[in-house]
């Protein structure tokens, strides 16, 4: 029996050491990790874009070398907005990843009275500071959603032509700490539409 004691002691030591290592590994893996703090102000270097025409004749919007209203040009009459809350149904802009900033958007159209209009809307001047526009208080934005000093997100920019008025709106996806609709776990974000610029011609 005396000859087995050193072996038994070594085995017990190894088992104890293995247990300690396992405990250390478990402790390290299960430790609470705090997300990085958000970096404010939120800025962007690219953006998404979409154009809408209402109450117009032959509406054409050219931006970033794209005709965003090719189906509205010529003598096509664009109808009025479909509902009072039509802008809330826009969602996010469909043409993505445009580097800041191309030449101004070139807009040609006729208002409902038949008068021809032409305008250059300088998106780069409107968003010269490259700041993301949003209405969520900073302390309600989910921790770690926008870490680091780099670009935060690609916001959506919308150009709307409605009769004689051009308006530019923006919308950004902002994760929130709390559910915006209590009980709906998929509502932990906001995408508020914000008016950035408007002019009547």
Kinemage of the C-alpha trace (Angstrom):
@kinemage 1
@onewidth
@group {chain A} dominant
@subgroup {mainchain}
@vectorlist {calphas} color= white
{ca unk a 1} P 0.000 0.000 0.000
{ca unk a 2} L 2.913 2.296 0.787
{ca unk a 3} L 4.012 2.139 -2.863
{ca unk a 4} L 0.595 3.300 -4.060
{ca unk a 5} L 0.393 6.431 -1.913
{ca unk a 6} L 2.614 8.682 -4.133
{ca unk a 7} L 0.655 7.587 -7.190
{ca unk a 8} L -2.641 8.202 -5.446
{ca unk a 9} L -1.480 11.575 -4.236
{ca unk a 10} L -0.351 12.537 -7.749
{ca unk a 11} L -3.675 11.431 -9.178
{ca unk a 12} L -5.601 13.448 -6.605
{ca unk a 13} L -3.387 16.461 -7.300
{ca unk a 14} L -4.047 16.185 -11.041
{ca unk a 15} L -7.780 15.867 -10.442
{ca unk a 16} L -7.748 18.900 -8.190
{ca unk a 17} L -5.675 20.866 -10.707
{ca unk a 18} L -8.046 19.901 -13.514
{ca unk a 19} L -10.962 21.028 -11.412
{ca unk a 20} L -9.296 24.369 -10.728
{ca unk a 21} L -8.527 24.880 -14.406
{ca unk a 22} L -12.102 24.003 -15.316
{ca unk a 23} L -13.395 26.400 -12.723
{ca unk a 24} L -11.075 29.113 -14.023
{ca unk a 25} L -12.191 28.504 -17.598
{ca unk a 26} L -15.845 28.527 -16.606
{ca unk a 27} L -15.365 31.656 -14.567
{ca unk a 28} L -13.657 33.411 -17.492
{ca unk a 29} L -16.247 32.336 -20.074
{ca unk a 30} L -19.240 33.188 -17.939
{ca unk a 31} L -17.996 36.530 -16.665
{ca unk a 32} L -20.228 39.488 -17.360
{ca unk a 33} L -19.108 41.343 -20.464
{ca unk a 34} L -20.105 44.969 -20.761
{ca unk a 35} L -20.738 46.273 -24.284
{ca unk a 36} L -18.600 49.146 -25.475
{ca unk a 37} L -19.967 52.617 -24.894
{ca unk a 38} L -21.610 54.310 -27.845
{ca unk a 39} L -19.535 56.927 -29.608
{ca unk a 40} L -21.354 60.232 -30.047
{ca unk a 41} L -22.086 62.186 -32.150
{ca unk a 42} L -23.275 59.628 -34.676
{ca unk a 43} L -21.873 60.370 -38.135
{ca unk a 44} L -22.172 58.754 -41.560
{ca unk a 45} L -19.981 58.500 -44.658
{ca unk a 46} L -22.504 56.753 -46.943
{ca unk a 47} L -26.255 57.017 -47.337
{ca unk a 48} L -29.217 55.380 -49.036
{ca unk a 49} L -31.582 57.325 -51.297
{ca unk a 50} L -35.070 57.234 -52.758
{ca unk a 51} L -37.308 59.769 -54.513
{ca unk a 52} L -41.095 60.102 -54.503
{ca unk a 53} L -43.359 62.224 -56.710
{ca unk a 54} L -46.938 63.235 -55.886
{ca unk a 55} L -49.317 65.669 -57.600
{ca unk a 56} L -46.870 66.210 -60.455
{ca unk a 57} L -46.627 65.815 -64.216
{ca unk a 58} L -43.494 64.327 -65.759
{ca unk a 59} L -41.464 64.232 -62.519
{ca unk a 60} L -37.763 63.393 -62.881
{ca unk a 61} L -35.129 63.129 -60.129
{ca unk a 62} L -31.483 62.461 -61.105
{ca unk a 63} L -29.027 61.759 -58.285
{ca unk a 64} L -25.738 59.827 -58.077
{ca unk a 65} L -25.971 59.149 -61.836
{ca unk a 66} L -29.345 57.443 -61.435
{ca unk a 67} L -32.818 58.396 -62.598
{ca unk a 68} L -34.945 57.555 -59.568
{ca unk a 69} L -38.236 58.410 -61.249
{ca unk a 70} L -37.864 57.029 -64.778
{ca unk a 71} L -41.444 55.726 -64.655
{ca unk a 72} L -42.737 59.227 -63.819
{ca unk a 73} L -41.099 61.192 -66.632
{ca unk a 74} L -42.708 62.437 -69.840
{ca unk a 75} L -46.370 63.295 -69.365
{ca unk a 76} L -47.027 60.787 -66.587
{ca unk a 77} L -49.267 62.253 -63.884
{ca unk a 78} L -48.240 61.253 -60.367
{ca unk a 79} L -51.281 60.872 -58.085
{ca unk a 80} L -51.647 62.483 -54.655
{ca unk a 81} L -50.327 60.675 -51.560
{ca unk a 82} L -52.348 57.511 -50.904
{ca unk a 83} L -53.092 58.228 -47.230
{ca unk a 84} L -52.473 60.867 -44.530
{ca unk a 85} L -49.699 58.739 -42.995
{ca unk a 86} L -48.104 57.793 -46.322
{ca unk a 87} L -44.593 58.816 -45.268
{ca unk a 88} L -44.625 56.380 -42.354
{ca unk a 89} L -45.013 53.595 -44.922
{ca unk a 90} L -41.860 54.525 -46.831
{ca unk a 91} L -39.666 52.171 -44.808
{ca unk a 92} L -35.954 52.545 -45.579
{ca unk a 93} L -34.508 53.854 -48.857
{ca unk a 94} L -33.966 51.150 -51.469
{ca unk a 95} L -30.851 52.438 -53.286
{ca unk a 96} L -27.963 51.952 -50.872
{ca unk a 97} L -24.312 52.707 -50.244
{ca unk a 98} L -23.932 56.123 -51.910
{ca unk a 99} L -20.657 57.757 -50.749
{ca unk a 100} L -21.045 61.272 -49.337
{ca unk a 101} L -21.752 63.303 -51.495
{ca unk a 102} L -22.515 63.278 -55.240
{ca unk a 103} L -23.477 66.359 -57.217
{ca unk a 104} L -26.837 67.924 -56.265
{ca unk a 105} L -30.008 66.065 -57.161
{ca unk a 106} L -31.419 67.509 -60.397
{ca unk a 107} L -35.208 67.743 -60.389
{ca unk a 108} L -37.457 68.542 -63.384
{ca unk a 109} L -41.253 68.497 -63.190
{ca unk a 110} L -44.526 70.283 -63.837
{ca unk a 111} L -46.834 71.208 -61.009
{ca unk a 112} L -50.533 70.414 -61.345
{ca unk a 113} L -51.195 73.843 -62.895
{ca unk a 114} L -48.908 72.881 -65.810
{ca unk a 115} L -46.010 75.185 -64.869
{ca unk a 116} L -42.564 73.709 -65.563
{ca unk a 117} L -39.992 73.683 -62.733
{ca unk a 118} L -36.325 72.766 -62.557
{ca unk a 119} L -34.187 72.713 -59.409
{ca unk a 120} L -30.898 71.432 -58.028
{ca unk a 121} L -31.183 70.124 -54.467
{ca unk a 122} L -27.763 69.954 -52.814
{ca unk a 123} L -27.967 66.918 -50.531
{ca unk a 124} L -24.331 67.444 -49.517
{ca unk a 125} L -25.056 70.979 -48.305
{ca unk a 126} L -28.144 69.872 -46.356
{ca unk a 127} L -26.128 67.185 -44.549
{ca unk a 128} L -22.799 68.993 -44.592
{ca unk a 129} L -22.012 68.019 -40.986
{ca unk a 130} L -22.567 64.316 -41.816
{ca unk a 131} L -24.487 63.911 -38.558
{ca unk a 132} L -27.129 61.197 -38.328
{ca unk a 133} L -30.499 62.784 -37.523
{ca unk a 134} L -32.625 60.920 -34.957
{ca unk a 135} L -34.996 61.695 -32.102
{ca unk a 136} L -34.050 58.960 -29.603
{ca unk a 137} L -32.284 60.405 -26.518
{ca unk a 138} L -28.669 59.202 -26.409
{ca unk a 139} L -29.135 57.532 -23.032
{ca unk a 140} L -31.952 55.407 -24.472
{ca unk a 141} L -29.843 54.012 -27.350
{ca unk a 142} L -28.810 50.385 -26.795
{ca unk a 143} L -25.327 50.109 -25.275
{ca unk a 144} L -22.735 49.032 -27.822
{ca unk a 145} L -24.945 49.786 -30.829
{ca unk a 146} L -22.504 52.385 -32.187
{ca unk a 147} L -19.058 51.707 -30.650
{ca unk a 148} L -15.908 53.377 -31.872
{ca unk a 149} L -15.248 56.623 -33.729
{ca unk a 150} L -16.016 55.280 -37.223
{ca unk a 151} L -19.207 55.836 -39.250
{ca unk a 152} L -22.276 54.819 -37.259
{ca unk a 153} L -24.826 53.799 -39.864
{ca unk a 154} L -26.024 54.509 -43.409
{ca unk a 155} L -29.158 56.652 -43.031
{ca unk a 156} L -31.934 56.811 -45.597
{ca unk a 157} L -32.439 60.106 -47.428
{ca unk a 158} L -35.731 60.745 -49.223
{ca unk a 159} L -36.505 63.480 -51.743
{ca unk a 160} L -40.213 64.172 -52.171
{ca unk a 161} L -41.740 66.299 -54.923
{ca unk a 162} L -45.344 67.273 -54.186
{ca unk a 163} L -46.918 69.768 -56.617
{ca unk a 164} L -44.710 72.860 -56.144
{ca unk a 165} L -42.840 71.707 -53.006
{ca unk a 166} L -39.645 69.692 -52.659
{ca unk a 167} L -38.857 68.225 -49.242
{ca unk a 168} L -35.884 66.195 -48.036
{ca unk a 169} L -36.327 63.733 -45.173
{ca unk a 170} L -33.984 61.348 -43.418
{ca unk a 171} L -34.488 58.167 -41.436
{ca unk a 172} L -31.978 56.051 -39.483
{ca unk a 173} L -32.237 52.704 -37.722
{ca unk a 174} L -31.579 53.305 -34.016
{ca unk a 175} L -31.552 50.297 -31.604
{ca unk a 176} L -33.105 51.106 -28.223
{ca unk a 177} L -32.659 49.716 -24.711
{ca unk a 178} L -36.396 49.222 -24.248
{ca unk a 179} L -39.207 47.839 -26.337
{ca unk a 180} L -41.096 50.603 -28.134
{ca unk a 181} L -44.229 48.443 -28.003
{ca unk a 182} L -44.375 46.829 -24.549
{ca unk a 183} L -44.444 43.051 -24.861
{ca unk a 184} L -43.146 43.049 -28.450
{ca unk a 185} L -39.538 41.858 -28.319
{ca unk a 186} L -39.021 42.873 -31.959
{ca unk a 187} L -39.795 46.555 -31.245
{ca unk a 188} L -36.455 47.465 -29.646
{ca unk a 189} L -35.589 50.104 -32.249
{ca unk a 190} L -36.807 53.375 -33.761
{ca unk a 191} L -36.742 54.654 -37.351
{ca unk a 192} L -38.145 58.157 -36.998
{ca unk a 193} L -38.638 60.200 -40.169
{ca unk a 194} L -37.142 63.680 -39.816
{ca unk a 195} L -37.637 66.664 -42.120
{ca unk a 196} L -34.218 68.098 -43.055
{ca unk a 197} L -35.098 70.670 -45.739
{ca unk a 198} L -38.068 71.971 -47.742
{ca unk a 199} L -38.769 74.603 -50.395
{ca unk a 200} L -41.838 75.642 -52.402
{ca unk a 201} L -41.268 76.821 -55.987
